[in-house]
Amino acid sequence: VRPHLVLCSLLRYYAKRAQYYDNVICQKVQDALKHQRESKMQVVDFHRENQKKEMTREWDLNRKDILKIEPPLGSVASTLRPSSMMKFEGEDRTAADRRDLQIKQQRQWCEMQVQEKQEKQDLEVQDQMDYSELLK
């Protein structure tokens, strides 16, 4: 048997196997792409069949009756849109009232602590007086 013929036949065999696996991989990729296309088409078909016009993102831009439901241009309601920025992030309009309440609460807590401390000292003094009378 000639070695170069064996080598050539092996190379042909490996080339055929490589071509076979390339074809298999290409087929798998094509199947995966086809499956993705079909699933995307199913989603689009579902939205076409089941989604109402009012549920689309662009509905407020394409409404036919927008003039009937919007307030007149001169009214206050027409100027107060989300883009009018009536309340800014971080802005706290009730901060002053809340701070005053916190100050009052802190003052009350301090007064209660001072009162409790005074009562404790009075009790200690009374106990010492009682003990000293007991010793006499």
C-alpha positions as CSV (number, residue, x, y, z in Angstrom):
1,V,0.0,0.0,0.0
2,R,1.4,3.4,-0.9
3,P,1.6,5.8,2.0
4,H,0.7,8.9,-0.1
5,L,-2.5,7.2,-1.3
6,V,-3.5,6.4,2.3
7,L,-2.8,10.0,3.3
8,C,-4.8,11.3,0.4
9,S,-7.8,9.1,1.2
10,L,-7.6,10.1,4.9
11,L,-7.5,13.8,3.9
12,R,-10.5,13.3,1.6
13,Y,-12.3,11.5,4.4
14,Y,-11.6,14.3,6.8
15,A,-12.6,16.9,4.3
16,K,-15.9,15.1,3.7
17,R,-16.5,14.9,7.5
18,A,-15.7,18.6,7.9
19,Q,-18.1,19.5,5.0
20,Y,-20.8,17.3,6.6
21,Y,-20.4,19.0,10.0
22,D,-20.3,22.4,8.4
23,N,-23.6,21.6,6.6
24,V,-25.1,20.4,9.9
25,I,-24.0,23.6,11.8
26,C,-25.4,25.8,8.9
27,Q,-28.7,23.9,9.1
28,K,-28.9,24.4,12.9
29,V,-28.1,28.1,12.5
30,Q,-30.8,28.5,9.8
31,D,-33.3,26.6,11.9
32,A,-32.6,28.9,14.9
33,L,-32.9,32.0,12.8
34,K,-36.2,30.7,11.3
35,H,-37.5,30.0,14.8
36,Q,-36.6,33.5,16.0
37,R,-38.3,35.0,12.9
38,E,-41.4,32.9,13.6
39,S,-41.6,33.9,17.2
40,K,-41.2,37.6,16.4
41,M,-43.9,37.3,13.8
42,Q,-46.2,35.6,16.3
43,V,-45.7,38.5,18.7
44,V,-46.4,41.0,16.0
45,D,-49.5,39.0,14.9
46,F,-50.7,38.8,18.5
47,H,-50.4,42.6,18.9
48,R,-52.2,43.2,15.6
49,E,-55.1,41.0,16.6
50,N,-55.4,41.7,20.3
51,Q,-54.1,45.2,21.1
52,K,-56.6,48.0,20.9
53,K,-55.7,51.3,19.4
54,E,-56.0,52.9,22.9
55,M,-53.3,50.6,24.3
56,T,-50.6,51.6,21.8
57,R,-47.7,53.9,22.8
58,E,-48.6,56.5,20.2
59,W,-52.3,56.7,21.0
60,D,-52.2,60.1,22.7
61,L,-50.3,61.5,19.7
62,N,-52.8,60.1,17.1
63,R,-56.1,60.6,18.9
64,K,-58.9,62.1,16.7
65,D,-60.9,63.4,19.7
66,I,-58.0,65.2,21.4
67,L,-59.6,68.7,20.9
68,K,-62.7,67.5,22.7
69,I,-61.0,66.2,25.8
70,E,-58.2,68.7,26.2
71,P,-58.9,71.9,28.2
72,P,-58.8,75.2,26.4
73,L,-55.4,76.8,26.0
74,G,-55.9,79.7,28.3
75,S,-56.9,77.6,31.3
76,V,-54.6,76.6,34.2
77,A,-55.2,72.9,33.6
78,S,-53.8,73.3,30.1
79,T,-50.5,74.7,31.4
80,L,-49.9,72.1,34.1
81,R,-48.4,69.2,32.2
82,P,-45.7,66.8,33.4
83,S,-43.2,68.9,31.6
84,S,-44.2,72.1,33.5
85,M,-42.1,70.9,36.4
86,M,-44.3,72.1,39.2
87,K,-42.4,70.0,41.7
88,F,-38.7,69.4,41.4
89,E,-36.9,66.4,42.7
90,G,-35.4,67.0,46.1
91,E,-37.8,69.9,46.7
92,D,-39.7,69.7,49.9
93,R,-42.4,72.2,50.5
94,T,-43.4,70.9,53.9
95,A,-39.8,71.0,55.2
96,A,-40.3,74.1,57.4
97,D,-43.5,72.7,59.1
98,R,-41.8,69.3,59.7
99,R,-38.7,71.0,61.1
100,D,-40.8,73.0,63.5
101,L,-42.6,69.9,64.6
102,Q,-39.3,68.1,65.1
103,I,-38.0,71.0,67.2
104,K,-41.1,70.9,69.4
105,Q,-40.8,67.2,69.8
106,Q,-37.1,67.4,70.7
107,R,-37.9,70.2,73.3
108,Q,-40.6,68.0,74.8
109,W,-38.2,65.0,75.0
110,C,-35.5,67.1,76.6
111,E,-38.0,68.5,79.2
112,M,-39.1,65.0,80.0
113,Q,-35.5,63.8,80.4
114,V,-34.7,66.7,82.7
115,Q,-37.9,66.1,84.7
116,E,-37.1,62.3,85.0
117,K,-33.5,63.2,86.1
118,Q,-34.8,65.6,88.7
119,E,-37.2,63.0,90.0
120,K,-34.4,60.5,90.2
121,Q,-32.2,62.9,92.1
122,D,-35.1,63.7,94.5
123,L,-35.7,60.0,95.1
124,E,-31.9,59.5,95.8
125,V,-31.9,62.4,98.3
126,Q,-35.1,61.1,99.9
127,D,-33.5,57.6,100.2
128,Q,-30.4,59.1,101.8
129,M,-32.5,61.0,104.3
130,D,-34.5,57.9,105.1
131,Y,-31.3,55.9,105.5
132,S,-29.6,58.6,107.7
133,E,-32.7,58.7,110.0
134,L,-32.6,54.9,110.2
135,L,-29.0,55.1,111.4
136,K,-29.7,57.6,114.3
